[in-house]
Structure formats: C-alpha cells, structure tokens
C-alpha cells in the first residue's frame, strides 16, 4: 500500500494494488474509489484531505489474530 499526499491540491491518494483501473466511482463529493476489472479496490482519492479526513498524521498498526 502506498499513501501519497499532494500539498498543492490537499489531495490524498491511497493505492492498494498496481492493477489497472477499469472504473472510478464517486462515493461522495470528495471521495473517489478506483476499481479493477473484478470489482476490487485499486485506489482511493480524498480531496480536501486535511479538512475532510484529518490527514495531518498517518500511522499504521498491524493487529495480530486473537485466539478464541
């Protein structure tokens, strides 16, 4: 996964795979998702990212499976 932030446009691009994009869907006024030919998520674009997604800090935490 790659996360890119473009300061000049306040846009965040989150890439989940390198597959070719077949379709882009507008989820809301500032949120778009790109899908591959199988309907899988390729990337997500967030416009006005600081305001709409509070993208001032990004962290990653991998959770371990819990044993039940």
C-alpha positions in Angstrom: 0.0 0.0 0.0 1.2 3.5 -0.8 -0.1 6.8 0.5 0.7 9.9 -1.3 -0.3 13.4 -0.2 -0.2 16.4 -2.6 0.0 19.6 -0.6 -0.7 21.9 -3.5 -4.2 20.4 -4.0 -4.7 19.0 -0.5 -5.4 15.6 -2.0 -4.5 12.2 -0.6 -4.1 9.1 -2.9 -4.1 5.7 -1.2 -3.0 2.9 -3.5 -3.9 -0.7 -2.6 -2.7 -2.5 -5.7 -1.0 -2.0 -9.0 -3.9 -3.4 -11.0 -5.3 -1.4 -14.0 -8.3 0.8 -13.1 -11.4 -0.1 -15.0 -13.9 2.2 -13.2 -13.9 5.2 -10.9 -16.8 5.7 -8.6 -17.7 8.9 -6.7 -18.6 7.9 -3.2 -19.2 11.5 -2.0 -18.2 15.0 -3.2 -14.6 14.5 -2.0 -14.1 10.7 -2.1 -13.5 8.5 -5.1 -12.6 4.9 -5.4 -10.9 3.1 -8.4 -11.9 -0.5 -9.2 -10.2 -3.1 -11.3 -12.0 -5.4 -13.8 -13.0 -7.8 -11.0 -14.5 -5.0 -8.9 -11.6 -5.0 -6.4 -10.4 -1.8 -4.8 -7.3 -0.4 -6.5 -7.1 3.1 -5.0 -8.9 5.8 -3.1 -8.7 9.6 -3.6 -9.6 12.0 -0.9 -9.9 15.7 -1.9 -9.6 18.4 0.8 -7.9 15.7 2.8 -6.8 17.8 5.8 -10.3 19.2 6.3 -12.4 16.1 5.4 -10.1 13.2 6.6 -7.9 14.9 9.2 -4.9 13.6 7.4 -2.4 15.6 9.4 -0.9 12.3 10.8 -0.8 8.8 9.3 0.0 5.8 11.4 0.0 2.0 10.7 -0.8 -0.6 13.2 -0.9 -4.3 12.3 -3.2 -6.3 14.6 -2.4 -9.9 15.5 -5.1 -12.5 15.3 -6.8 -13.2 18.6 -7.0 -16.8 19.7 -10.5 -17.7 20.8 
